[in-house]
Amino acid sequence: MKQNYLKLSLLIMIGFVFFTRKVNAQNMVYATTVVASSNADNTTSATDQNLATYANIRASSGTIAGIAGYTGFLEIGFTTPLAANTTTYVKIGMDEAILSSLLGGSLSVLTSGVLQSTLLGSQQFTVQVKNGTTSLFTAQSTVPSDFDSQNIRIVTDAAGNYYFMITPTATYNRIRITNTLTAALGLNQTKRFYVYDAFTYNENATCELGKYTSYSSSGVTLALLDDDTVVEDPENAIDSNSSTFSQLKIGALGVTASVQQSVYFEGPSSVTDKFNITLSVPPALLNASLQDDVSIIAYNGQNVVQTYSLSSLLDLDLIGLLQDGQPVTITIMPGIADRVVVRLSTTAEVVLAQSINLYTVTKDNFLLTVTGGGSYLVGQTATISAAASGCSAPYTYVWSGDTNATGQTITPSTETPGTYNFRVTVTDTYGVSRFEDVEIVVEAPPVGGIVSQDQVVCAGTSAADLTLLGYTGSVVRWETSFDEEFSSPQTINVTTATLASEDIGVVNQTTYVRAVVGNATYDNVYSEVAELSVKSTTWNGTVWNNGVPDVNTTIYITGNYNESTDLNGCSLTVENNAEVVIPSGYTVTLQYAINVIDGSFTIENDANLVQIEGVENTGNITVVKKANELFRLDYTLWSSPVTGQQLKSFSPLTLSTRFYTYGTATETYEYVDPLANTFQPGVGYLIRMPNRLESTSNPNFFNYNAIQYAYAFEGHFTGVPNNGDVSVSVSTANLRFNGIGNPYPSPINVEDFFAANEDNIEPGEGLILWRKINNDDATSYAVLTLEGYVPNPATGGEPGEEAYGGVEQQAYFENTPVSQWAISQGQGFIIRAAEGATSVSFTNAMRRGAHDLPFWRTAEGMPKSRLWLQIKDNDTDATSIAALSYSEYGTTGIDFARDARIFEEEIPLKLYSVNGEDKFVMQARPLFDDSDVVPIGFNAENAGNYTLEIYKEDGVFADGQDICKR
């Protein structure tokens, strides 16, 4: 167990506990020689190495003032000179009570005026430290500051005996003590000074109670001294009694000051020795956050080894104990040190009297180890043992936490699962405490739990993640099987409560899954089983063998299929040379892939294939798409729903020089070689109508060649159907127009497309759709935004040509809710890329299964009020249309997906509305206000007569709203 040596351990004071001082065998080097003496009795007792006997140094005041009085002295020496900074202790005594006053160091200096007056008429002494005949220093009792230095101090032991503690900074071997009286004491007075022995230590004790003590102050003046600034009963800090204490007190002095008590040991510690300081502080000191005013300082000789603030040694639990008035033991390991100082400080700002109770200061290395923590089964015997070791025995043991016991060993109950915590507090002979925490966990028997949840899985795909719920213990592994009995289980080495989809792997048949749960050394148990069922049905050319498929069904088609119904499934496989035709008006919706292994799969015009997940398809399908009726020299902007379709084979009767893509950099359509290129997903290709009809037997063959007959070209796209995310690169050169298209074998939703490309399409631009007949005098494009559709009826050409400018699409956009607007499969269109855009995105989420155009209006928020204006050249019948839309979505600024600027192409007539510097073919405005004014502009290359008229209207305009043209 890790020991809590630099923390605080609780010392609970129960009654009064007394400990015998630990006696360590020490080599003490004594002064052995009486060098000289005068008026001294029993001088050899000062060198007999017996601290119970003493020499007397006499001094007399005389019979008549100044006559026949005498002074005594005793000089003792060491056989071998002592090195500099070696401390010598001289046990002393005297008749007058002067030593206790000098014990206070700087406090003695503080009271020197009072003390000096006392000493003038009483006993005085002088200490001289010498090396041979050379004097190193002298200290006189009449100068108390002499005893407040590092060279010499008065210290006391636990019994109240006094000592000179002498530490010269040079080599020395003699100490002379002189006893003096003055006549002021009175005639016929004799006073004695007692010298027991002088000694030094030459070995260090590992276990030791503080041997000597003294105290002092700093910053305290006589004017500030009061009863609240004192050290009381200093010897109690080293008296082996853990219930008594010395008390350091300092008043609210209004200045920066301190009092401190020093505790001295017989010699320097080793680097690994620990010092233990047991103390308590008033709760008020902690509540005022003054714990930093308490310092613990380790010294070696005159050098500071380490300084600690009390706050740095506290944790929250032990702060609470101090606040309850409990003593605590601080353990430090400062390195080599021979004394410990406890200092209490105050500042000018502190208005609170403070104090510290100092119980014991010891040096010992007692260790505490606890065994028996860990996990147990229910009913298993748990034995927890504590063992203290070191040199400060005997030890007492007290347990707390989930038990209350004494002794080294406890056997807690393990009948109930749970976590149980125990603390053992061990106290040594000096009253020093250590504690260790230990935890046992009574493990519950494992419970398998439930796997959530059963799933219907599409064959050839992965199941969703599985989660184990309601279990007890740990997951050892997972297992799968093709039978519920798990006769041949397969192991999945996953030990978490979640079994990820990728760990389950591809599921091709119904599979059962369970978790194996264990705990401690109990036998493993199993969870309840989750079923991953694979549902499939096969069309054999006549019927489904397992019922009509639904979205969870894997579909196999092994016989010809041409049913007039929608088809739903999780995946679809065509095999056995089956010929599958999805008739016009129906949709196949799959959660996952379509796989054409052998056979064929054809989606007729106005039929759809919708897929939810972006998985990879295999095998070719054919998507049939019929264009609008157009003349021989007209063009359509196509986009392929499959990958692998060659351009030329798509329209083999189109001249090879009439295949184009839109060139952003050149702002023209650029030729693409149809023999060397295939359709790329999401790219728009401008392809001219076939140059002739396929058969000369067609009664319209010659009319078509003469551009007198409009023909609806039927394109066949053959390849692997596109699926999943499609990202189409765009250019931001010049005006940033790019030709793209629907990449899927199903329509895409207009709102979803705009929403997914908000950062990719320039605000104020629409989708530019549909090539009209080959007429240079009319615009070649219709425009679509979420506010409406603007066609281009192409008058000015041959009779009937006005039908081919996108007018046939207008009914769809007028009668279908905006949320259902869709762009057909195979349809190409043009967008204007936003600045900085690099691509536009298509996703499966845009795909819809739209067929026949609905002829109803669904309310979506406030209804729109739209006005289509047309300008017409009365001489050539050339026209141009622009629209205004008033709705809750429009603003007077630029509205993404709702405004559409005019497409700048070279045509003789253009009509537009104006907003700022922009010209719009469709302009979105806020809800209609009859005070709204919109500038209308047009460009006309030819002089002549023009008519501006309403082409179409709805909302308030259809209800008779007046329009003022000015």
Helices and strands as residue ranges (DSSP letters): E 8-10, E 28-30, E 33-38, E 40-41, G 43-46, E 55-60, E 72-82, E 88-94, H 99-102, H 106-110, H 112-120, E 124-131, E 134-140, G 144-147, E 152-156, E 162-166, E 172-180, G 183-185, E 190-201, E 208-209, E 212-218, E 230-232, G 234-238, E 246-250, E 257-264, E 275-280, H 283-287, G 291-293, E 294-300, E 303-309, G 310-313, H 316-323, E 328-332, E 339-346, E 354-363, E 367-371, E 374-377, E 384-389, E 396-401, E 405-406, E 409-410, E 418-427, E 433-443, E 450-452, E 455-456, E 461-462, E 466-469, E 474-481, E 490-492, E 498-499, H 501-504, E 506-507, E 511-518, E 525-526, E 530-533, E 535-539, E 553-557, E 567-569, E 571-574, E 578-582, E 587-590, E 594-596, E 599-603, E 608-611, E 621-630, E 635-638, E 642-643, H 647-650, E 659-663, E 668-671, E 685-688, H 701-705, E 711-721, E 726-729, E 737-741, E 748-749, H 750-756, E 767-769, E 782-785, E 788-790, G 801-804, H 807-815, G 818-820, E 822-823, E 828-832, E 839-842, G 844-846, E 865-873, E 879-886, E 900-901, E 909-915, E 918-925, E 936-940, E 946-953
